Amino acid sequence: MKQTINIVGGGFTGLTMGYYLAKAGWAVNIFEKDAEVGGLAGSFKVEGENLEKFYHHWFTNDLHIMDLIKELQCEDHIIIRPTRTGMYYSNNFFKLSSPLDLLKFKPLNLINRVRLGFVVLAVRTVKDWMKLESITAKDWLTKICGKQGYTVVWEPLLKGKFGRYAESVSAVWFWNKLKLRGGSRGEKGKENLAYYRGGFASLAESMMKEIHNMGGVVHVNRAVVSVTNDEIRTADGEVFKADKTVLTIPLPLISNLLKDAVDASYINQLNKIQYIGNVCLTLELKQSLSEIYWLNVNDPGFPFVGVIEHTNFESKETYKGRHIVYLSKYLPTDEALYNMSEKEFFDYAMPFIKKMFPLFTEDWVLDYHVWKEAYSQPLVTLHYSKLIPGFTTPLPNVLINTMAQIYPEDRGTNYAVREGKLMAQRLMSGEM
Ligand SMILES: Cc1cc2nc3c(=O)[nH]c(=O)nc-3n(C[C@H](O)[C@H](O)[C@H](O)COP(=O)(O)OP(=O)(O)OC[C@H]3O[C@@H](n4cnc5c(N)ncnc54)[C@H](O)[C@@H]3O)c2cc1C
């Protein structure tokens, strides 16, 4: 008899798991609450083309997703290009694409510029990352770069990414980010990044088609509202029985689904991991803002962590000549900015863009969109390894496989693919 599986969530984790299980002959049902698959890497249309709601690229060392793309025979969609990275600080732009740029970085005195370079060495020499679990990123970076290096370069990035929780972030999170970025550098230290022609959503759609071709079903527009050991129920009242159910959604949403079926102590354990939200303003512009793809905003007077000009990586011709710019803000969802309307958020952002790019005028804006996600990033605090729940739950046939369990690496579609595949293998082998 065919083994049956219900997968809750049609993001990259759920789709990858579904793909490998369908390939192995399992009867697969994936449930996605939204109209489209892709989850956090999902898209909307600009001039008929997919564009990610939240900016996305890969590092060249993201091999798990590259392997999957090859398996799907879609490797001709992979685009790898060098990108320009910059930093905005004290009303000035600084190039930060290579080690030489670092040495010319005037906001730091010469000694601290050199100390900044030591971070690369410090990252490489970490043999046992578990030792970093008891140190905050702040203390670790201050020790390596000194107070000035930390305050000018790293603190704004940490605050930009984690808001008021910045000082509680573990050194493991930062170490791993720097390690990954270092691994995506080509000759002379320049950064190469990868993108998918047609957008990440078109990769998700190809996976969905393959699952359908192998007899599986991806149900879109179908939120799961309750889960028991043997079945799930969708918002439209239908019940699907299965041998196994895997939940790939954020932990607080898993808590909600399981709260009537499991002990309160398990729910408390799931709720120990906190998340931070993200608001992303996507601008479709007549003109380009700058030549930089990824601009880190280190100026404490600016509320955005980054200005990402996507069309300095993927050609503007893909979007019929429109220049695409993202402004990203991570923040707890109880803050006023998270709860602004689209128009309020746009009006809030405009003066900052004008200050940063004095030639910019509002009539460059052809269209804009504001995307929000409450569970955009788990908060990786000290001793995070002790907070992560296991894959099993008190219900023997219900498993969890979610972004917050990825560690010491951070979230990312590459790891969603790795974890989705690993879970499929565990299920096929009978280990789970
Ligand atoms: C601002 C931002 C920038 C990012 N940049 C990058 C990047 O450059 N490169 C990269 O690789 N990654 C990036 N990521 C991370 C990446 O998007 C995620 O790690 C990855 O997409 C997670 O996939 P997932 O399937 O684990 O989870 P999700 O994508 O969260 O998928 C879970 C799915 O479950 C669905 N769902 C939730 N509740 C229910 C329910 N009750 N019933 C049915 N369905 C439900 C959701 O709609 C969602 O589709 C970024 C993320 C953000 C927020």
PDBQT file of the ligand as one rigid body, heavy atoms in Angstrom, charges set to zero:
ROOT
HETATM    1  C1  LIG A 501      13.167  39.773   3.744  1.00  0.00    +0.000 C 
HETATM    2  C2  LIG A 501      13.632  38.369   3.424  1.00  0.00    +0.000 A 
HETATM    3  C3  LIG A 501      14.704  38.188   2.567  1.00  0.00    +0.000 A 
HETATM    4  C4  LIG A 501      15.154  36.896   2.274  1.00  0.00    +0.000 A 
HETATM    5  N1  LIG A 501      16.191  36.751   1.396  1.00  0.00    +0.000 NA
HETATM    6  C5  LIG A 501      16.572  35.511   1.036  1.00  0.00    +0.000 A 
HETATM    7  C6  LIG A 501      17.539  35.341   0.025  1.00  0.00    +0.000 A 
HETATM    8  O1  LIG A 501      18.086  36.316  -0.507  1.00  0.00    +0.000 OA
HETATM    9  N2  LIG A 501      17.879  34.069  -0.330  1.00  0.00    +0.000 N 
HETATM   10  C7  LIG A 501      17.284  32.976   0.238  1.00  0.00    +0.000 A 
HETATM   11  O2  LIG A 501      17.601  31.852  -0.158  1.00  0.00    +0.000 OA
HETATM   12  N3  LIG A 501      16.381  33.114   1.223  1.00  0.00    +0.000 NA
HETATM   13  C8  LIG A 501      15.999  34.349   1.633  1.00  0.00    +0.000 A 
HETATM   14  N4  LIG A 501      15.047  34.500   2.594  1.00  0.00    +0.000 N 
HETATM   15  C9  LIG A 501      14.610  33.324   3.369  1.00  0.00    +0.000 C 
HETATM   16  C10 LIG A 501      13.725  32.382   2.593  1.00  0.00    +0.000 C 
HETATM   17  O3  LIG A 501      12.682  33.063   1.948  1.00  0.00    +0.000 OA
HETATM   18  C11 LIG A 501      13.151  31.338   3.557  1.00  0.00    +0.000 C 
HETATM   19  O4  LIG A 501      14.184  30.784   4.337  1.00  0.00    +0.000 OA
HETATM   20  C12 LIG A 501      12.460  30.196   2.856  1.00  0.00    +0.000 C 
HETATM   21  O5  LIG A 501      11.642  30.639   1.809  1.00  0.00    +0.000 OA
HETATM   22  C13 LIG A 501      11.648  29.417   3.891  1.00  0.00    +0.000 C 
HETATM   23  O6  LIG A 501      10.929  28.374   3.273  1.00  0.00    +0.000 OA
HETATM   24  P1  LIG A 501       9.974  27.469   4.143  1.00  0.00    +0.000 P 
HETATM   25  O7  LIG A 501       9.255  26.589   3.206  1.00  0.00    +0.000 OA
HETATM   26  O8  LIG A 501      10.737  26.822   5.235  1.00  0.00    +0.000 OA
HETATM   27  O9  LIG A 501       8.982  28.447   4.887  1.00  0.00    +0.000 OA
HETATM   28  P2  LIG A 501       7.867  29.505   4.260  1.00  0.00    +0.000 P 
HETATM   29  O10 LIG A 501       8.422  30.060   3.031  1.00  0.00    +0.000 OA
HETATM   30  O11 LIG A 501       7.527  30.343   5.403  1.00  0.00    +0.000 OA
HETATM   31  O12 LIG A 501       6.694  28.502   3.880  1.00  0.00    +0.000 OA
HETATM   32  C14 LIG A 501       5.651  28.160   4.756  1.00  0.00    +0.000 C 
HETATM   33  C15 LIG A 501       4.360  28.185   3.962  1.00  0.00    +0.000 C 
HETATM   34  O13 LIG A 501       3.297  27.770   4.809  1.00  0.00    +0.000 OA
HETATM   35  C16 LIG A 501       2.136  28.494   4.463  1.00  0.00    +0.000 C 
HETATM   36  N5  LIG A 501       1.223  28.394   5.616  1.00  0.00    +0.000 N 
HETATM   37  C17 LIG A 501       1.300  29.020   6.827  1.00  0.00    +0.000 A 
HETATM   38  N6  LIG A 501       0.280  28.642   7.609  1.00  0.00    +0.000 NA
HETATM   39  C18 LIG A 501      -0.449  27.740   6.906  1.00  0.00    +0.000 A 
HETATM   40  C19 LIG A 501      -1.620  26.975   7.170  1.00  0.00    +0.000 A 
HETATM   41  N7  LIG A 501      -2.252  27.039   8.353  1.00  0.00    +0.000 N 
HETATM   42  N8  LIG A 501      -2.096  26.150   6.205  1.00  0.00    +0.000 NA
HETATM   43  C20 LIG A 501      -1.475  26.050   4.999  1.00  0.00    +0.000 A 
HETATM   44  N9  LIG A 501      -0.370  26.768   4.682  1.00  0.00    +0.000 NA
HETATM   45  C21 LIG A 501       0.145  27.589   5.625  1.00  0.00    +0.000 A 
HETATM   46  C22 LIG A 501       2.684  29.894   4.193  1.00  0.00    +0.000 C 
HETATM   47  O14 LIG A 501       1.769  30.639   3.411  1.00  0.00    +0.000 OA
HETATM   48  C23 LIG A 501       3.976  29.568   3.454  1.00  0.00    +0.000 C 
HETATM   49  O15 LIG A 501       3.761  29.486   2.060  1.00  0.00    +0.000 OA
HETATM   50  C24 LIG A 501      14.546  35.774   2.881  1.00  0.00    +0.000 A 
HETATM   51  C25 LIG A 501      13.452  35.958   3.729  1.00  0.00    +0.000 A 
HETATM   52  C26 LIG A 501      12.990  37.238   4.003  1.00  0.00    +0.000 A 
HETATM   53  C27 LIG A 501      11.817  37.416   4.914  1.00  0.00    +0.000 C 
ENDROOT
TORSDOF 0
